[in-house]
Amino acid sequence: MMRLGIVLLAAGAGKRFGGNKLTAQVHGKPMYLWAMENIEEMKTELPAVVVTGTPEIVSAAEAKGMIAIFNGQPELGISLSIRLGIEAVIQEDRKVDGILFMVCDQPWLEKTTLVRLMSEFDGGILALSYGERRGNPVIFSREYLKELSELSGDIGGRQVMARHRENVRFLEVNDEKELQDIDKREQIEVIERQEEI
């Protein structure tokens, strides 16, 4: 397996959610904790960085032995979090082959899917998919880190993927729900009701 750092992006303002969605309860625990526990359970010795503007998430990351980077300017967009995450990973391990970028609002993403994604990666860009739907997490090899660091505003890795389509591969998930990212509070209620049926 290649040497991969992990960056968990957890600094979004959550405007459409109506508050900090990452601390909202999903199945009895804060949404951010699902992603964090997946990383913890993978027991990787490579750098795991959490970029956030929420003190609660900083404390939780540090308690789990992760590197917490405070982003106090979420209004500058996801590009700032990406840059801060890359800098922290490289500072910890200059020999990484690439970085796995995760978001905190996919509480139904399975640890086994993350493990499969990391083991399948052999360079270029690798993302998850379900049919025609594309989603996070995404692994970018080292050669794209400078380009990612130069993004600005609320533009993420999709722009880099679009420039290098010939080097992008997708790994199919078994359940589309794993790619579900939460933007509105009602989404949590709908999915939890479906699971109770």
C-alpha positions as CSV (number, residue, x, y, z in Angstrom):
1,M,0.0,0.0,0.0
2,M,1.2,3.5,-0.8
3,R,2.0,6.0,1.9
4,L,-1.1,8.2,2.2
5,G,-1.8,11.0,4.6
6,I,-5.4,11.8,5.5
7,V,-7.0,15.3,5.6
8,L,-10.5,15.5,7.2
9,L,-12.2,18.7,6.1
10,A,-14.4,20.0,8.9
11,A,-14.5,23.8,8.6
12,G,-17.7,24.4,6.6
13,A,-20.1,27.1,7.8
14,G,-23.2,24.9,7.1
15,K,-25.3,27.8,6.0
16,R,-28.0,25.7,4.4
17,F,-28.2,23.5,7.5
18,G,-29.0,26.4,9.7
19,G,-26.1,26.1,12.2
20,N,-23.0,23.9,12.6
21,K,-24.1,20.7,10.9
22,L,-21.0,18.8,11.9
23,T,-22.0,18.8,15.6
24,A,-25.6,17.8,14.8
25,Q,-26.6,14.4,16.2
26,V,-26.7,11.4,13.8
27,H,-27.6,8.1,15.4
28,G,-26.8,9.4,18.8
29,K,-23.4,11.1,18.2
30,P,-22.1,14.2,16.5
31,M,-21.8,13.9,12.7
32,Y,-18.1,14.6,12.7
33,L,-17.4,11.7,15.0
34,W,-18.4,9.1,12.4
35,A,-15.6,10.2,10.0
36,M,-13.1,10.6,12.9
37,E,-13.8,7.2,14.2
38,N,-13.4,5.6,10.8
39,I,-9.9,7.1,10.6
40,E,-9.1,6.0,14.1
41,E,-10.2,2.4,13.4
42,M,-8.0,2.2,10.3
43,K,-5.0,2.5,12.7
44,T,-2.9,4.2,10.1
45,E,0.5,5.4,11.3
46,L,0.6,8.1,8.6
47,P,-0.4,11.7,9.3
48,A,-4.2,12.2,10.0
49,V,-5.0,15.9,9.9
50,V,-8.4,17.5,10.9
51,V,-9.0,21.1,9.6
52,T,-11.8,22.8,11.5
53,G,-13.0,26.0,12.9
54,T,-15.0,24.3,15.7
55,P,-13.2,24.0,19.2
56,E,-15.2,20.9,20.0
57,I,-13.8,19.1,16.9
58,V,-10.3,20.4,17.7
59,S,-10.5,18.8,21.1
60,A,-11.9,15.5,19.8
61,A,-9.2,15.2,17.1
62,E,-6.4,15.9,19.6
63,A,-7.9,13.3,22.0
64,K,-7.7,10.7,19.3
65,G,-4.0,11.6,18.5
66,M,-4.8,13.4,15.3
67,I,-3.3,16.7,14.2
68,A,-5.9,19.5,14.6
69,I,-5.5,22.6,12.5
70,F,-7.7,25.5,13.3
71,N,-9.2,27.4,10.4
72,G,-10.8,30.5,11.7
73,Q,-11.8,31.8,8.2
74,P,-14.3,29.3,6.8
75,E,-15.7,32.2,4.7
76,L,-12.6,32.0,2.5
77,G,-13.9,28.7,1.2
78,I,-12.8,25.1,1.1
79,S,-9.5,25.9,-0.7
80,L,-8.0,27.3,2.5
81,S,-8.8,24.1,4.4
82,I,-7.2,22.1,1.6
83,R,-4.1,24.2,1.7
84,L,-3.8,24.0,5.5
85,G,-4.3,20.2,5.4
86,I,-1.7,19.7,2.8
87,E,0.9,21.8,4.6
88,A,0.3,19.9,7.9
89,V,0.6,16.5,6.2
90,I,3.8,17.4,4.4
91,Q,5.3,18.9,7.6
92,E,4.7,15.6,9.4
93,D,5.8,13.3,6.5
94,R,7.6,14.6,3.5
95,K,7.6,11.1,1.9
96,V,3.9,10.7,1.4
97,D,2.8,9.4,-2.0
98,G,-0.5,11.2,-1.8
99,I,-3.3,12.4,0.4
100,L,-6.8,11.1,1.0
101,F,-9.3,14.0,1.4
102,M,-12.4,13.3,3.4
103,V,-15.4,15.5,4.4
104,C,-17.2,15.3,7.7
105,D,-20.7,15.3,6.4
106,Q,-20.9,11.7,5.1
107,P,-21.9,9.8,8.3
108,W,-22.9,6.7,6.4
109,L,-19.5,6.1,4.8
110,E,-18.1,2.7,5.8
111,K,-14.6,2.1,7.2
112,T,-14.3,-0.9,4.9
113,T,-14.8,1.4,1.9
114,L,-12.0,3.7,3.0
115,V,-9.7,0.8,3.5
116,R,-10.6,-0.5,0.0
117,L,-10.1,3.0,-1.5
118,M,-6.6,3.3,0.0
119,S,-5.6,-0.2,-1.0
120,E,-6.7,0.3,-4.6
121,F,-4.8,3.5,-5.0
122,D,-1.8,3.2,-7.2
123,G,-1.3,6.8,-8.4
124,G,-3.2,9.6,-10.2
125,I,-6.6,10.5,-8.7
126,L,-9.0,8.0,-7.2
127,A,-12.5,8.8,-6.1
128,L,-15.7,7.0,-5.0
129,S,-18.7,6.6,-7.2
130,Y,-22.1,4.9,-7.5
131,G,-23.3,4.6,-11.1
132,E,-23.0,8.0,-12.6
133,R,-22.8,9.7,-9.2
134,R,-19.3,10.9,-8.2
135,G,-18.4,11.6,-4.6
136,N,-15.9,11.9,-1.7
137,P,-13.4,10.8,-0.4
138,V,-10.8,11.4,-3.1
139,I,-7.1,10.5,-3.1
140,F,-4.7,12.8,-5.0
141,S,-1.2,11.6,-5.7
142,R,1.7,13.8,-4.6
143,E,2.1,15.4,-8.1
144,Y,-1.2,17.2,-7.7
145,L,-0.6,18.7,-4.2
146,K,0.9,21.9,-5.5
147,E,-2.0,22.5,-7.8
148,L,-4.5,21.8,-5.0
149,S,-2.6,24.3,-2.8
150,E,-3.0,27.0,-5.4
151,L,-6.8,26.8,-5.5
152,S,-8.7,29.8,-4.2
153,G,-12.2,30.6,-2.9
154,D,-14.8,27.9,-2.4
155,I,-13.4,25.7,-5.1
156,G,-12.2,22.2,-4.2
157,G,-10.5,19.3,-5.8
158,R,-13.1,18.9,-8.6
159,Q,-11.4,21.6,-10.5
160,V,-8.1,19.7,-10.4
161,M,-9.9,16.5,-11.4
162,A,-11.5,18.2,-14.4
163,R,-8.0,19.3,-15.6
164,H,-6.7,15.8,-15.4
165,R,-9.6,13.6,-16.5
166,E,-7.3,11.1,-18.1
167,N,-5.7,10.3,-14.7
168,V,-9.0,10.0,-12.7
169,R,-10.4,6.6,-11.7
170,F,-13.4,5.7,-9.7
171,L,-14.1,3.0,-7.2
172,E,-17.8,1.9,-7.0
173,V,-19.4,1.7,-3.5
174,N,-22.0,-1.0,-2.7
175,D,-24.6,1.4,-1.4
176,E,-25.3,4.9,-2.7
177,K,-26.1,6.1,0.8
178,E,-22.3,6.1,1.5
179,L,-21.9,9.0,-0.8
180,Q,-24.8,11.0,0.8
181,D,-23.5,14.3,2.1
182,I,-25.7,16.2,4.5
183,D,-26.7,19.8,3.6
184,K,-30.1,20.0,5.3
185,R,-31.3,18.8,8.7
186,E,-34.2,17.0,7.1
187,Q,-31.9,14.7,5.3
188,I,-30.8,13.1,8.6
189,E,-34.4,12.6,9.7
190,V,-35.4,11.1,6.4
191,I,-32.6,8.5,6.3
192,E,-32.9,7.6,10.0
193,R,-36.7,7.0,9.4
194,Q,-35.9,4.8,6.4
195,E,-33.5,2.7,8.5
196,E,-36.1,2.1,11.2
197,I,-38.6,0.6,8.7
